[in-house]
Structures are given as structure tokens and as C-alpha cells.
Amino acid sequence: GHPLFADVDFGLDDAETAVVIGQGNVAVDVARILCTPVDELAKTDIADHALEALRASRVRRVHLVGRRGPLQAAFTIKELRELTVLGGADGSADGGRHCNVVFDRDDMQAAQAAADAVGKLPRALKRKFALMVDTMERDDATATPDAPFAIH
């Protein structure tokens, strides 16, 4: 929502799928904002012009695309936790999910094989990867086909 870009049309009202290039904190933040209910964002300090663009948004699927695998993703565990909260219940009476967070199983298996080959991972990376695996397994078991949003 930077003021210099207030007049830029990112086409959020023209597409149901957005692709975010990167695997860092900013990319994860962009995905999270695109999939957060606008009523929740309205309670934050988000710029008014950004909020209006998000109100008109038709985006329902967000793909994070990076050059490398899950072990090389630069986002922090804090950012990942905030993303996984979107996968929780949306507060509706039926306890439905607001957002499915989907990790590619093949990428995760390749990352696990690489981690096994390397041996001991640094503690922070080990915790972050464990949260990715837990999220993947949870969402495999509980993903809702009609959830309004999905992040891949």
C-alpha cells in the first residue's frame, strides 16, 4: 500500500489466481494479505487505497514460487506461523476453513531427503521445516474443498 503506487492497478479484480515470486518474508506477507478477510485487514493500519483494491479482489488462490526448495526458503518461522493461522477455522458456525495452506508433497519429500543426507540441520531451520511438514499433513487431512482461499 505504498502511496507512490496508489494509482497502480495490480489486476486483483481480474483474476482468481495470483502468483507471488519469492520465498522470503515479503512474499509470505503478500500471500497472507491477499488471503486475509478484508474485515480483518480493515482493523489494521493498511492504507485505504490498498484496502479498497482488496475489497474488489477476486483472487482466491495464491502460488508462492521460488527458485529453490523448502529448506532454502528465506521466510521466518514467525511469518510461516502467521500464514498457517489463515488455515484455521474462519469463525463460521460450521467451523469451516478460511484458507487451505498447501505444500507440494514431492518438494517436501525431496527436502526431507536432502535434510537426511546433510545430517543435522540448524535448530531454527529444523523447527521451520517441521512446521511446514505439520502444516502439510494437517491440511492434507483437513483441507476443505470449498474454502474461500488457498495458498500453494
C-alpha positions as CSV (number, residue, x, y, z in Angstrom):
1,G,0.0,0.0,0.0
2,H,2.9,2.4,-0.6
3,P,1.5,5.9,-1.5
4,L,3.6,6.1,-4.6
5,F,1.8,3.1,-6.0
6,A,-1.7,4.1,-5.0
7,D,-2.8,4.5,-8.7
8,V,-1.3,1.2,-9.9
9,D,-3.8,-1.4,-10.9
10,F,-2.5,-4.8,-10.0
11,G,-5.5,-6.5,-11.6
12,L,-6.8,-8.1,-8.4
13,D,-10.3,-7.7,-9.7
14,D,-9.5,-9.5,-13.0
15,A,-8.1,-12.8,-11.8
16,E,-8.8,-15.6,-9.3
17,T,-5.1,-16.7,-9.1
18,A,-2.1,-14.6,-8.1
19,V,1.5,-15.7,-8.4
20,V,4.0,-14.2,-5.9
21,I,7.6,-14.6,-6.8
22,G,9.8,-15.3,-3.8
23,Q,10.1,-17.3,-0.7
24,G,11.0,-14.5,1.8
25,N,9.1,-12.7,4.4
26,V,7.7,-10.1,2.0
27,A,6.4,-12.8,-0.4
28,V,4.7,-14.6,2.5
29,D,3.2,-11.3,3.7
30,V,1.8,-10.6,0.3
31,A,0.2,-14.0,0.2
32,R,-1.2,-13.6,3.7
33,I,-2.7,-10.2,2.9
34,L,-4.3,-11.5,-0.3
35,C,-6.0,-14.3,1.6
36,T,-6.9,-12.4,4.8
37,P,-10.6,-11.4,5.1
38,V,-10.9,-7.7,4.3
39,D,-12.9,-7.1,7.5
40,E,-9.8,-8.2,9.5
41,L,-7.5,-6.1,7.4
42,A,-9.7,-3.0,8.0
43,K,-8.8,-3.3,11.7
44,T,-5.1,-2.8,10.8
45,D,-3.1,0.2,9.6
46,I,-3.3,-0.9,6.0
47,A,-3.6,2.0,3.5
48,D,-7.1,2.9,2.4
49,H,-6.3,2.5,-1.3
50,A,-4.9,-1.0,-0.7
51,L,-7.9,-2.0,1.3
52,E,-10.3,-0.8,-1.5
53,A,-8.3,-2.8,-4.0
54,L,-8.5,-5.9,-1.8
55,R,-12.3,-5.4,-1.3
56,A,-12.6,-5.6,-5.1
57,S,-10.2,-8.6,-5.4
58,R,-11.4,-11.8,-7.0
59,V,-8.1,-13.6,-6.0
60,R,-8.8,-16.9,-4.3
61,R,-5.6,-18.9,-5.0
62,V,-2.1,-17.6,-4.3
63,H,1.0,-19.5,-5.6
64,L,4.4,-18.7,-3.9
65,V,7.1,-19.5,-6.5
66,G,10.7,-19.7,-5.6
67,R,14.0,-20.9,-7.2
68,R,14.8,-23.4,-4.5
69,G,13.1,-25.9,-2.2
70,P,11.5,-25.6,1.2
71,L,14.8,-25.8,3.1
72,Q,16.2,-22.7,1.3
73,A,13.0,-20.6,1.8
74,A,14.1,-17.4,3.5
75,F,10.9,-16.6,5.4
76,T,11.0,-16.9,9.2
77,I,9.1,-19.3,11.3
78,K,7.1,-16.3,12.6
79,E,5.9,-15.5,9.1
80,L,5.1,-19.1,8.5
81,R,3.0,-19.3,11.7
82,E,1.0,-16.3,10.6
83,L,0.3,-17.9,7.3
84,T,-0.8,-21.2,8.9
85,V,-3.3,-19.3,11.1
86,L,-5.2,-18.5,7.9
87,G,-5.7,-22.2,7.5
88,G,-7.6,-22.3,10.8
89,A,-11.4,-22.1,11.3
90,D,-12.9,-19.0,9.8
91,G,-15.2,-18.4,12.7
92,S,-18.3,-19.5,10.9
93,A,-20.9,-21.5,12.6
94,D,-20.0,-24.7,10.8
95,G,-16.3,-24.3,11.7
96,G,-15.3,-24.1,8.0
97,R,-11.8,-23.3,6.9
98,H,-11.0,-19.9,5.6
99,C,-7.8,-20.8,3.7
100,N,-6.1,-24.1,2.8
101,V,-2.2,-23.9,3.0
102,V,-0.8,-26.4,0.6
103,F,2.8,-27.6,0.4
104,D,3.8,-29.7,-2.6
105,R,4.4,-33.2,-1.2
106,D,7.1,-34.0,-3.8
107,D,9.0,-30.8,-2.8
108,M,8.7,-31.7,0.9
109,Q,9.9,-35.3,0.3
110,A,12.9,-34.0,-1.7
111,A,13.7,-31.6,1.1
112,Q,13.4,-34.3,3.7
113,A,15.8,-36.5,1.7
114,A,18.3,-33.6,1.4
115,A,18.0,-32.9,5.2
116,D,18.7,-36.6,5.9
117,A,21.7,-36.5,3.6
118,V,23.1,-33.4,5.3
119,G,22.6,-34.7,8.7
120,K,22.0,-32.2,11.4
121,L,20.1,-29.0,10.4
122,P,20.4,-25.8,12.3
123,R,17.8,-25.6,15.1
124,A,15.8,-22.7,13.5
125,L,15.7,-24.4,10.1
126,K,14.7,-27.7,11.7
127,R,11.8,-26.0,13.6
128,K,10.6,-24.2,10.4
129,F,10.8,-27.3,8.3
130,A,8.9,-29.3,11.0
131,L,6.1,-26.6,10.9
132,M,5.9,-26.9,7.1
133,V,5.6,-30.7,7.4
134,D,3.0,-30.4,10.2
135,T,1.0,-27.9,8.1
136,M,1.2,-30.1,5.1
137,E,-0.1,-33.1,7.0
138,R,-2.8,-31.2,8.8
139,D,-4.1,-29.6,5.6
140,D,-3.9,-33.0,3.8
141,A,-6.3,-34.3,6.5
142,T,-8.5,-31.3,7.0
143,A,-8.4,-29.2,3.8
144,T,-11.9,-28.0,2.8
145,P,-12.6,-28.1,-1.0
146,D,-14.8,-25.1,-0.7
147,A,-12.5,-22.9,1.5
148,P,-12.6,-19.4,0.1
149,F,-8.8,-19.2,-0.3
150,A,-5.8,-21.4,-0.9
151,I,-2.1,-20.7,-0.7
152,H,0.3,-23.1,-2.6
